[in-house]
Amino acid sequence: QVQLVESGGGLVQAGGSLKLACTVSGRTFSTYAVGWFRQAPGKEREFVAAVSANGVYSDYTASVKGRFTISRDNAKSTMYLQMNSLEPEDTAVYYCAARRSTIYSSTIYAGSRDYEYWGQGTQVTVSS
């Protein structure tokens, strides 16, 4: 059974930083393509960032480019989202997601329907 467990959310002032982590269990982590999504109150879940299974390629939604960095540590079966220069508009529940891929795959998945497994979500609140 695949499980995703998130950590690292919280309350931060505008301009501050947070680092989210998501540990994946149940299958060899290096064979997953992974991503982060978020959902603000009253809004649909949206793509934030993703990284390919081989770790070579990544992509971001325009509003976070230059501020957020997605990374993965296959030895720890963990993915991260480093969030800098946070803005009140970044306030949302953040979800990590994973889908089966292959260790050599360069494909990035930006659609929520592309993912098979989801974390429980962690709240990020940015005060102005």
C-alpha positions, 0 to 999 in steps of 0.5 A: 500500500502506497502512503504519502505523509506530509510535514512542514506546514504552518503560519508564516509572515509574508516574505518568509519561508517554509519547507514542506516534506512528503515521505512516500512508502510502499514502492521504490521511490525512484520509480515515482513521478511526483508533484505538489498541488494546493487548494485555497478556500473556495478554489479548485485544486491547482498545480504548483510544481512537479519533478520527473522520476529521474529527477532531471526535469521540473516545472512550476506554475507561473505564480511560484517560479523563482520563489519555490523549488521542488526537489527529491531525495531518493535515498530518503524516499522524500520529496520537498517543496522549498517556499521562499518569499511567501505571499498571502496568496500562497495560503492554501492546503498543500498536497503532495502527489505521486504516480507510478513511472520508471526510473529513467522517465523524464516526463513531468505531470501537471494534471491532478488526474495524472496522479494516483496517490495523494498525501493528506494535505498540510496547511500553509498560512501566510499573513500580511 
